[in-house]
Amino acid sequence: MLTNSFLKEYPIQAVNRIHEWDVVNYFACLIKVAGADSLSPSEKEAIIKLIDFFQDSADIFDKAIEKIHLSFNELLGNCDVLKIIAPFLIRDSIMISFADNRFTPEEEDKMLEMASVLKVSENMISIIYNAFNLYLQAEEEWNKVLDMGKQ
């Protein structure tokens, strides 16, 4: 399971211009990507935990669900901090989609569609993938160390 250490820095917390509209749309994007192959219970749980991580509003998930019918252009078109949040939105979409231990081709296609709207380069996407995979490997190795300590 993913730990909060991967979520340590969020510019979305530091940017005072983020309005509830932007936050709802951010999570609507995550739900659209993770739900490309139908939203699993573990993906829904991961989204709710992420909402709780930096936002104390229980209705954000419900508001986001109401917006998933909108296109990525409609969800992201008026976001005034798009360049700041784009890499985090890509990272989070991969992370949330992987909450059920898989990142399906449907989820990847939806994430790439979103990345196109965000104008995120293939190189940046590759770096984000690599960072996420390295994080998973590091967490796996650390769990081995912890297991050895239990023996």
N, CA, C and O atoms as a DFTB+ gen file, in Angstrom:
604 C
 N C O
     1  1       0.847      -1.187       0.000
     2  2       0.000       0.000       0.000
     3  2       0.883       1.237       0.000
     4  3       1.936       1.268       0.637
     5  1       0.445       2.238      -0.712
     6  2       1.196       3.474      -0.809
     7  2       1.147       4.240       0.504
     8  3       0.119       4.281       1.180
     9  1       2.266       4.839       0.848
    10  2       2.323       5.613       2.090
    11  2       2.280       7.100       1.777
    12  3       2.442       7.509       0.628
    13  1       2.063       7.890       2.795
    14  2       1.988       9.328       2.612
    15  2       3.325       9.955       2.244
    16  3       3.356      11.113       1.827
    17  1       4.434       9.228       2.384
    18  2       5.728       9.818       2.069
    19  2       5.807      10.232       0.603
    20  3       6.469      11.219       0.279
    21  1       5.153       9.507      -0.275
    22  2       5.166       9.854      -1.691
    23  2       4.341      11.116      -1.933
    24  3       4.480      11.772      -2.965
    25  1       3.491      11.443      -0.982
    26  2       2.605      12.593      -1.112
    27  2       3.077      13.769      -0.258
    28  3       2.288      14.648       0.089
    29  1       4.344      13.779       0.073
    30  2       4.863      14.746       1.039
    31  2       4.690      16.196       0.586
    32  3       4.303      17.044       1.390
    33  1       4.960      16.489      -0.643
    34  2       4.882      17.851      -1.144
    35  2       3.704      17.994      -2.095
    36  3       3.572      17.235      -3.056
    37  1       2.871      18.948      -1.826
    38  2       1.743      19.265      -2.684
    39  2       1.673      20.757      -2.894
    40  3       1.331      21.492      -1.967
    41  1       1.988      21.225      -4.086
    42  2       1.876      22.659      -4.311
    43  2       0.419      23.099      -4.196
    44  3       0.137      24.267      -3.927
    45  1      -0.488      22.176      -4.397
    46  2      -1.902      22.511      -4.308
    47  2      -2.242      23.009      -2.904
    48  3      -3.201      23.763      -2.741
    49  1      -1.478      22.607      -1.891
    50  2      -1.688      23.104      -0.536
    51  2      -1.171      24.526      -0.408
    52  3      -1.765      25.349       0.289
    53  1      -0.087      24.811      -1.066
    54  2       0.595      26.079      -0.888
    55  2       0.030      27.193      -1.759
    56  3       0.274      28.368      -1.485
    57  1      -0.704      26.856      -2.778
    58  2      -1.205      27.858      -3.706
    59  2      -2.519      28.415      -3.179
    60  3      -3.527      27.712      -3.117
    61  1      -2.495      29.666      -2.807
    62  2      -3.683      30.293      -2.231
    63  2      -4.802      30.488      -3.239
    64  3      -5.954      30.680      -2.850
    65  1      -4.487      30.443      -4.522
    66  2      -5.506      30.688      -5.533
    67  2      -6.344      29.454      -5.839
    68  3      -7.304      29.541      -6.605
    69  1      -6.005      28.320      -5.264
    70  2      -6.806      27.127      -5.507
    71  2      -8.160      27.325      -4.845
    72  3      -8.253      27.564      -3.642
    73  1      -9.170      27.224      -5.628
    74  2     -10.533      27.358      -5.130
    75  2     -11.174      25.986      -5.096
    76  3     -10.671      25.038      -5.700
    77  1     -12.270      25.886      -4.399
    78  2     -12.966      24.599      -4.335
    79  2     -13.264      24.073      -5.734
    80  3     -13.206      22.865      -5.963
    81  1     -13.582      24.964      -6.671
    82  2     -13.856      24.543      -8.043
    83  2     -12.677      23.762      -8.611
    84  3     -12.859      22.710      -9.223
    85  1     -11.479      24.277      -8.408
    86  2     -10.286      23.619      -8.922
    87  2     -10.057      22.272      -8.246
    88  3      -9.690      21.300      -8.906
    89  1     -10.270      22.210      -6.946
    90  2     -10.064      20.974      -6.199
    91  2     -11.056      19.904      -6.657
    92  3     -10.677      18.751      -6.861
    93  1     -12.312      20.282      -6.816
    94  2     -13.330      19.338      -7.284
    95  2     -12.958      18.818      -8.667
    96  3     -13.050      17.618      -8.928
    97  1     -12.542      19.707      -9.543
    98  2     -12.168      19.291     -10.897
    99  2     -10.914      18.418     -10.892
   100  3     -10.805      17.483     -11.685
   101  1      -9.973      18.721     -10.005
   102  2      -8.764      17.901      -9.854
   103  2      -9.170      16.456      -9.557
   104  3      -8.683      15.519     -10.189
   105  1     -10.067      16.293      -8.588
   106  2     -10.494      14.943      -8.220
   107  2     -11.403      14.318      -9.261
   108  3     -11.414      13.097      -9.412
   109  1     -12.159      15.118      -9.974
   110  2     -12.962      14.574     -11.075
   111  2     -12.034      13.971     -12.133
   112  3     -12.335      12.926     -12.709
   113  1     -10.907      14.639     -12.382
   114  2      -9.922      14.103     -13.340
   115  2      -9.356      12.767     -12.845
   116  3      -9.228      11.817     -13.617
   117  1      -9.024      12.705     -11.567
   118  2      -8.493      11.455     -11.009
   119  2      -9.514      10.329     -11.128
   120  3      -9.165       9.199     -11.471
   121  1     -10.768      10.640     -10.846
   122  2     -11.825       9.625     -10.935
   123  2     -12.011       9.189     -12.374
   124  3     -12.213       8.003     -12.635
   125  1     -11.946      10.127     -13.323
   126  2     -12.083       9.774     -14.743
   127  2     -10.990       8.794     -15.183
   128  3     -11.261       7.837     -15.909
   129  1      -9.759       9.042     -14.739
   130  2      -8.649       8.165     -15.132
   131  2      -8.786       6.805     -14.452
   132  3      -8.765       5.771     -15.119
   133  1      -8.926       6.806     -13.140
   134  2      -9.019       5.539     -12.403
   135  2     -10.277       4.771     -12.773
   136  3     -10.290       3.541     -12.728
   137  1     -11.327       5.483     -13.135
   138  2     -12.587       4.834     -13.484
   139  2     -12.703       4.446     -14.945
   140  3     -13.759       3.985     -15.378
   141  1     -11.638       4.624     -15.711
   142  2     -11.684       4.279     -17.133
   143  2     -12.031       2.807     -17.341
   144  3     -12.623       2.438     -18.356
   145  1     -11.664       1.982     -16.386
   146  2     -11.982       0.555     -16.438
   147  2     -12.963       0.196     -15.313
   148  3     -13.053      -0.966     -14.919
   149  1     -13.673       1.160     -14.812
   150  2     -14.599       1.137     -13.672
   151  2     -13.812       1.341     -12.381
   152  3     -12.766       0.728     -12.168
   153  1     -14.325       2.196     -11.544
   154  2     -13.653       2.582     -10.312
   155  2     -13.762       1.458      -9.290
   156  3     -14.859       1.105      -8.856
   157  1     -12.617       0.901      -8.912
   158  2     -12.611      -0.193      -7.934
   159  2     -12.763       0.380      -6.528
   160  3     -12.495       1.562      -6.309
   161  1     -13.192      -0.444      -5.577
   162  2     -13.299       0.037      -4.190
   163  2     -11.968       0.564      -3.645
   164  3     -11.950       1.546      -2.903
   165  1     -10.861      -0.078      -4.007
   166  2      -9.565       0.391      -3.506
   167  2      -9.172       1.720      -4.142
   168  3      -8.517       2.536      -3.494
   169  1      -9.554       1.956      -5.392
   170  2      -9.283       3.241      -6.031
   171  2     -10.128       4.341      -5.379
   172  3      -9.638       5.439      -5.118
   173  1     -11.392       4.035      -5.121
   174  2     -12.266       5.012      -4.445
   175  2     -11.709       5.344      -3.059
   176  3     -11.665       6.510      -2.668
   177  1     -11.290       4.327      -2.328
   178  2     -10.717       4.540      -0.999
   179  2      -9.462       5.407      -1.083
   180  3      -9.266       6.293      -0.251
   181  1      -8.612       5.159      -2.079
   182  2      -7.383       5.940      -2.242
   183  2      -7.705       7.407      -2.550
   184  3      -7.031       8.308      -2.053
   185  1      -8.726       7.642      -3.361
   186  2      -9.124       9.018      -3.675
   187  2      -9.618       9.716      -2.418
   188  3      -9.253      10.863      -2.158
   189  1     -10.436       9.039      -1.647
   190  2     -10.960       9.634      -0.413
   191  2      -9.826       9.929       0.571
   192  3      -9.835      10.965       1.235
   193  1      -8.852       9.020       0.664
   194  2      -7.690       9.275       1.533
   195  2      -6.896      10.479       1.048
   196  3      -6.414      11.276       1.853
   197  1      -6.760      10.611      -0.264
   198  2      -6.039      11.750      -0.818
   199  2      -6.793      13.050      -0.537
   200  3      -6.173      14.067      -0.225
   201  1      -8.106      13.027      -0.643
   202  2      -8.905      14.211      -0.292
   203  2      -8.660      14.568       1.168
   204  3      -8.434      15.730       1.505
   205  1      -8.706      13.566       2.022
   206  2      -8.485      13.794       3.456
   207  2      -7.072      14.287       3.754
   208  3      -6.853      15.008       4.727
   209  1      -6.112      13.893       2.910
   210  2      -4.720      14.250       3.127
   211  2      -4.507      15.758       3.126
   212  3      -3.751      16.278       3.947
   213  1      -5.168      16.466       2.207
   214  2      -4.904      17.891       2.129
   215  2      -6.147      18.770       2.143
   216  3      -6.042      19.995       2.092
   217  1      -7.285      18.172       2.209
   218  2      -8.521      18.948       2.177
   219  2      -9.474      18.352       3.195
   220  3      -9.632      17.133       3.264
   221  1     -10.089      19.179       3.960
   222  2     -10.985      18.679       4.989
   223  2     -12.440      18.901       4.585
   224  3     -13.196      19.577       5.283
   225  1     -12.816      18.328       3.460
   226  2     -14.173      18.503       2.966
   227  2     -14.695      17.164       2.468
   228  3     -14.265      16.662       1.429
   229  1     -15.609      16.604       3.209
   230  2     -16.126      15.277       2.908
   231  2     -16.929      15.232       1.615
   232  3     -17.072      14.164       1.019
   233  1     -17.453      16.366       1.173
   234  2     -18.312      16.330      -0.010
   235  2     -17.546      16.513      -1.321
   236  3     -18.158      16.497      -2.389
   237  1     -16.227      16.685      -1.266
   238  2     -15.429      16.858      -2.487
   239  2     -15.600      15.649      -3.416
   240  3     -15.766      15.823      -4.623
   241  1     -15.563      14.431      -2.869
   242  2     -15.696      13.241      -3.708
   243  2     -17.045      13.255      -4.429
   244  3     -17.101      13.024      -5.637
   245  1     -18.118      13.520      -3.707
   246  2     -19.454      13.525      -4.320
   247  2     -19.573      14.604      -5.388
   248  3     -20.168      14.374      -6.440
   249  1     -19.011      15.779      -5.122
   250  2     -19.036      16.854      -6.116
   251  2     -18.226      16.470      -7.351
   252  3     -18.613      16.782      -8.478
   253  1     -17.099      15.790      -7.133
   254  2     -16.248      15.361      -8.249
   255  2     -16.955      14.314      -9.104
   256  3     -16.889      14.370     -10.332
   257  1     -17.625      13.370      -8.469
   258  2     -18.360      12.326      -9.208
   259  2     -19.394      12.966     -10.140
   260  3     -19.609      12.491     -11.255
   261  1     -20.020      14.029      -9.683
   262  2     -21.034      14.706     -10.495
   263  2     -20.448      15.342     -11.751
   264  3     -21.185      15.672     -12.680
   265  1     -19.124      15.518     -11.785
   266  2     -18.490      16.204     -12.914
   267  2     -17.735      15.272     -13.862
   268  3     -17.140      15.750     -14.828
   269  1     -17.739      13.976     -13.622
   270  2     -16.910      13.098     -14.458
   271  2     -17.421      12.974     -15.889
   272  3     -16.707      12.475     -16.759
   273  1     -18.637      13.417     -16.137
   274  2     -19.151      13.395     -17.511
   275  2     -18.520      14.495     -18.371
   276  3     -18.600      14.444     -19.598
   277  1     -17.897      15.480     -17.736
   278  2     -17.265      16.572     -18.463
   279  2     -15.953      16.110     -19.090
   280  3     -15.312      15.178     -18.605
   281  1     -15.571      16.768     -20.161
   282  2     -14.290      16.450     -20.807
   283  2     -13.153      17.029     -19.970
   284  3     -13.370      17.885     -19.112
   285  1     -11.934      16.548     -20.234
   286  2     -10.769      17.113     -19.550
   287  2     -10.614      18.599     -19.893
   288  3     -10.207      19.390     -19.042
   289  1     -10.932      18.978     -21.123
   290  2     -10.876      20.396     -21.485
   291  2     -11.813      21.217     -20.612
   292  3     -11.445      22.298     -20.152
   293  1     -13.015      20.716     -20.382
   294  2     -13.973      21.435     -19.542
   295  2     -13.532      21.463     -18.085
   296  3     -13.716      22.468     -17.398
   297  1     -12.953      20.371     -17.614
   298  2     -12.525      20.303     -16.219
   299  2     -11.297      21.163     -15.942
   300  3     -11.168      21.739     -14.862
   301  1     -10.408      21.248     -16.907
   302  2      -9.115      21.889     -16.670
   303  2      -8.961      23.249     -17.342
   304  3      -7.999      23.970     -17.075
   305  1      -9.893      23.597     -18.202
   306  2      -9.748      24.790     -19.030
   307  2      -9.601      26.096     -18.290
   308  3      -8.914      26.997     -18.769
   309  1     -10.227      26.226     -17.133
   310  2     -10.181      27.499     -16.408
   311  2      -9.301      27.451     -15.163
   312  3      -9.362      28.356     -14.330
   313  1      -8.501      26.429     -15.029
   314  2      -7.650      26.300     -13.840
   315  2      -6.473      27.267     -13.969
   316  3      -5.687      27.183     -14.913
   317  1      -6.363      28.184     -13.012
   318  2      -5.332      29.220     -13.108
   319  2      -3.955      28.772     -12.623
   320  3      -2.998      29.543     -12.698
   321  1      -3.842      27.574     -12.140
   322  2      -2.546      27.066     -11.678
   323  2      -2.176      25.760     -12.382
   324  3      -1.472      24.918     -11.825
   325  1      -2.655      25.610     -13.595
   326  2      -2.506      24.358     -14.330
   327  2      -1.051      23.907     -14.466
   328  3      -0.752      22.727     -14.283
   329  1      -0.148      24.829     -14.784
   330  2       1.255      24.454     -14.965
   331  2       1.861      23.928     -13.667
   332  3       2.743      23.069     -13.687
   333  1       1.385      24.445     -12.550
   334  2       1.912      24.006     -11.262
   335  2       1.411      22.609     -10.907
   336  3       2.175      21.773     -10.425
   337  1       0.133      22.361     -11.144
   338  2      -0.445      21.088     -10.695
   339  2      -0.341      19.966     -11.715
   340  3      -0.556      18.807     -11.359
   341  1      -0.017      20.266     -12.980
   342  2      -0.028      19.240     -14.028
   343  2       0.791      17.993     -13.673
   344  3       0.263      16.886     -13.779
   345  1       2.055      18.121     -13.257
   346  2       2.815      16.899     -12.940
   347  2       2.212      16.122     -11.762
   348  3       2.265      14.892     -11.727
   349  1       1.648      16.846     -10.812
   350  2       1.039      16.186      -9.658
   351  2      -0.248      15.475     -10.048
   352  3      -0.555      14.403      -9.525
   353  1      -0.992      16.067     -10.959
   354  2      -2.217      15.435     -11.434
   355  2      -1.897      14.157     -12.204
   356  3      -2.597      13.155     -12.058
   357  1      -0.857      14.185     -13.012
   358  2      -0.419      12.975     -13.726
   359  2       0.038      11.923     -12.713
   360  3      -0.384      10.768     -12.776
   361  1       0.899      12.329     -11.784
   362  2       1.387      11.389     -10.766
   363  2       0.234      10.781      -9.980
   364  3       0.179       9.567      -9.783
   365  1      -0.680      11.623      -9.535
   366  2      -1.788      11.139      -8.725
   367  2      -2.708      10.222      -9.508
   368  3      -3.255       9.270      -8.954
   369  1      -2.882      10.499     -10.792
   370  2      -3.744       9.623     -11.594
   371  2      -3.127       8.232     -11.726
   372  3      -3.843       7.231     -11.724
   373  1      -1.818       8.168     -11.840
   374  2      -1.137       6.869     -11.890
   375  2      -1.251       6.179     -10.533
   376  3      -1.585       4.997     -10.447
   377  1      -0.968       6.941      -9.476
   378  2      -0.994       6.381      -8.126
   379  2      -2.380       5.851      -7.770
   380  3      -2.505       4.731      -7.274
   381  1      -3.414       6.639      -8.017
   382  2      -4.780       6.224      -7.684
   383  2      -5.182       5.021      -8.529
   384  3      -5.786       4.078      -8.018
   385  1      -4.856       5.048      -9.798
   386  2      -5.196       3.926     -10.678
   387  2      -4.506       2.648     -10.232
   388  3      -5.027       1.551     -10.430
   389  1      -3.336       2.792      -9.631
   390  2      -2.564       1.625      -9.185
   391  2      -3.013       1.123      -7.814
   392  3      -2.473       0.137      -7.313
   393  1      -3.986       1.784      -7.206
   394  2      -4.448       1.387      -5.870
   395  2      -4.975      -0.039      -5.853
   396  3      -4.970      -0.691      -4.809
   397  1      -5.430      -0.527      -7.001
   398  2      -5.881      -1.920      -7.086
   399  2      -4.793      -2.818      -7.675
   400  3      -5.072      -3.894      -8.204
   401  1      -3.544      -2.348      -7.572
   402  2      -2.341      -3.089      -8.003
   403  2      -2.254      -3.337      -9.501
   404  3      -1.642      -4.308      -9.945
   405  1      -2.873      -2.450     -10.275
   406  2      -2.745      -2.543     -11.724
   407  2      -3.013      -1.180     -12.335
   408  3      -3.774      -0.380     -11.791
   409  1      -2.391      -0.930     -13.453
   410  2      -2.615       0.279     -14.233
   411  2      -2.982      -0.204     -15.616
   412  3      -2.114      -0.526     -16.427
   413  1      -4.284      -0.253     -15.883
   414  2      -4.785      -0.899     -17.094
   415  2      -4.545      -0.029     -18.326
   416  3      -4.341       1.180     -18.209
   417  1      -4.572      -0.648     -19.504
   418  2      -4.445       0.143     -20.738
   419  2      -5.521       1.228     -20.851
   420  3      -5.253       2.313     -21.367
   421  1      -6.733       0.940     -20.372
   422  2      -7.807       1.937     -20.410
   423  2      -7.463       3.143     -19.523
   424  3      -7.698       4.292     -19.898
   425  1      -6.905       2.859     -18.349
   426  2      -6.496       3.940     -17.446
   427  2      -5.339       4.739     -18.046
   428  3      -5.314       5.968     -17.973
   429  1      -4.396       4.032     -18.633
   430  2      -3.264       4.723     -19.250
   431  2      -3.734       5.601     -20.405
   432  3      -3.288       6.741     -20.532
   433  1      -4.627       5.088     -21.246
   434  2      -5.150       5.890     -22.355
   435  2      -5.846       7.149     -21.849
   436  3      -5.672       8.229     -22.414
   437  1      -6.627       7.011     -20.793
   438  2      -7.344       8.156     -20.223
   439  2      -6.351       9.152     -19.620
   440  3      -6.528      10.363     -19.751
   441  1      -5.310       8.642     -18.962
   442  2      -4.288       9.520     -18.392
   443  2      -3.562      10.275     -19.505
   444  3      -3.283      11.466     -19.367
   445  1      -3.257       9.591     -20.600
   446  2      -2.575      10.244     -21.722
   447  2      -3.468      11.299     -22.376
   448  3      -2.984      12.339     -22.821
   449  1      -4.760      11.028     -22.430
   450  2      -5.720      12.023     -22.931
   451  2      -5.673      13.284     -22.053
   452  3      -5.641      14.407     -22.556
   453  1      -5.669      13.071     -20.746
   454  2      -5.588      14.189     -19.813
   455  2      -4.248      14.914     -19.965
   456  3      -4.203      16.144     -19.958
   457  1      -3.173      14.164     -20.099
   458  2      -1.840      14.760     -20.242
   459  2      -1.770      15.648     -21.479
   460  3      -1.095      16.677     -21.477
   461  1      -2.461      15.248     -22.520
   462  2      -2.501      16.051     -23.743
   463  2      -3.160      17.409     -23.477
   464  3      -2.675      18.440     -23.942
   465  1      -4.249      17.404     -22.740
   466  2      -4.923      18.650     -22.377
   467  2      -4.024      19.492     -21.479
   468  3      -3.995      20.717     -21.592
   469  1      -3.297      18.833     -20.592
   470  2      -2.379      19.526     -19.688
   471  2      -1.110      20.009     -20.383
   472  3      -0.337      20.783     -19.817
   473  1      -0.903      19.542     -21.620
   474  2       0.302      19.855     -22.385
   475  2       1.566      19.354     -21.682
   476  3       2.602      20.019     -21.668
   477  1       1.442      18.154     -21.098
   478  2       2.574      17.505     -20.444
   479  2       3.296      16.674     -21.504
   480  3       2.673      15.874     -22.201
   481  1       4.592      16.864     -21.622
   482  2       5.365      16.173     -22.653
   483  2       5.505      14.686     -22.356
   484  3       5.357      14.248     -21.215
   485  1       5.792      13.925     -23.396
   486  2       6.045      12.490     -23.229
   487  2       7.237      12.273     -22.311
   488  3       7.248      11.333     -21.515
   489  1       8.244      13.140     -22.418
   490  2       9.427      13.035     -21.565
   491  2       9.048      13.192     -20.097
   492  3       9.512      12.427     -19.252
   493  1       8.207      14.179     -19.787
   494  2       7.798      14.383     -18.398
   495  2       6.974      13.184     -17.910
   496  3       7.136      12.738     -16.774
   497  1       6.101      12.672     -18.764
   498  2       5.308      11.497     -18.382
   499  2       6.229      10.328     -18.076
   500  3       6.019       9.609     -17.100
   501  1       7.236      10.137     -18.893
   502  2       8.204       9.062     -18.678
   503  2       8.933       9.236     -17.347
   504  3       9.140       8.267     -16.616
   505  1       9.316      10.463     -17.040
   506  2       9.998      10.738     -15.767
   507  2       9.063      10.453     -14.593
   508  3       9.484       9.884     -13.586
   509  1       7.804      10.842     -14.721
   510  2       6.830      10.591     -13.655
   511  2       6.626       9.092     -13.466
   512  3       6.597       8.609     -12.334
   513  1       6.483       8.349     -14.572
   514  2       6.384       6.883     -14.490
   515  2       7.594       6.305     -13.759
   516  3       7.452       5.491     -12.846
   517  1       8.781       6.737     -14.173
   518  2      10.009       6.228     -13.563
   519  2      10.062       6.550     -12.074
   520  3      10.417       5.692     -11.266
   521  1       9.715       7.772     -11.709
   522  2       9.724       8.156     -10.299
   523  2       8.747       7.297      -9.502
   524  3       9.060       6.860      -8.395
   525  1       7.579       7.059     -10.057
   526  2       6.587       6.240      -9.370
   527  2       7.090       4.803      -9.217
   528  3       6.956       4.210      -8.146
   529  1       7.660       4.248     -10.271
   530  2       8.193       2.883     -10.195
   531  2       9.353       2.778      -9.212
   532  3       9.463       1.792      -8.484
   533  1      10.211       3.781      -9.187
   534  2      11.304       3.790      -8.214
   535  2      10.765       3.868      -6.791
   536  3      11.287       3.218      -5.885
   537  1       9.722       4.663      -6.599
   538  2       9.093       4.749      -5.290
   539  2       8.559       3.379      -4.868
   540  3       8.767       2.951      -3.732
   541  1       7.873       2.694      -5.783
   542  2       7.333       1.368      -5.460
   543  2       8.449       0.384      -5.124
   544  3       8.322      -0.409      -4.191
   545  1       9.545       0.436      -5.885
   546  2      10.683      -0.442      -5.622
   547  2      11.306      -0.126      -4.271
   548  3      11.633      -1.036      -3.508
   549  1      11.469       1.147      -3.974
   550  2      12.053       1.541      -2.688
   551  2      11.161       1.082      -1.531
   552  3      11.657       0.585      -0.520
   553  1       9.868       1.249      -1.682
   554  2       8.954       0.817      -0.632
   555  2       9.021      -0.704      -0.440
   556  3       8.982      -1.197       0.687
   557  1       9.122      -1.434      -1.548
   558  2       9.235      -2.892      -1.468
   559  2      10.527      -3.302      -0.758
   560  3      10.516      -4.199       0.086
   561  1      11.619      -2.656      -1.094
   562  2      12.899      -2.963      -0.448
   563  2      12.853      -2.617       1.040
   564  3      13.347      -3.377       1.872
   565  1      12.262      -1.476       1.370
   566  2      12.179      -1.083       2.762
   567  2      11.331      -2.072       3.551
   568  3      11.650      -2.379       4.699
   569  1      10.265      -2.568       2.954
   570  2       9.431      -3.577       3.623
   571  2      10.227      -4.852       3.901
   572  3       9.996      -5.519       4.909
   573  1      11.162      -5.194       3.013
   574  2      12.024      -6.351       3.258
   575  2      12.885      -6.118       4.493
   576  3      13.066      -7.015       5.318
   577  1      13.414      -4.901       4.610
   578  2      14.237      -4.555       5.787
   579  2      13.387      -4.674       7.048
   580  3      13.825      -5.242       8.049
   581  1      12.189      -4.142       6.995
   582  2      11.315      -4.211       8.175
   583  2      10.962      -5.661       8.533
   584  3      10.904      -6.024       9.707
   585  1      10.729      -6.475       7.510
   586  2      10.433      -7.892       7.747
   587  2      11.626      -8.603       8.375
   588  3      11.453      -9.458       9.244
   589  1      12.844      -8.253       7.938
   590  2      14.046      -8.860       8.521
   591  2      14.169      -8.498       9.997
   592  3      14.630      -9.309      10.800
   593  1      13.763      -7.294      10.352
   594  2      13.830      -6.852      11.735
   595  2      12.863      -7.588      12.636
   596  3      13.046      -7.605      13.853
   597  1      11.852      -8.188      12.072
   598  2      10.851      -8.931      12.852
   599  2      11.318     -10.343      13.175
   600  3      10.750     -11.009      14.040
   601  1      12.354     -10.795      12.477
   602  2      12.811     -12.174      12.650
   603  2      13.660     -12.332      13.895
   604  3      14.126     -13.432      14.188
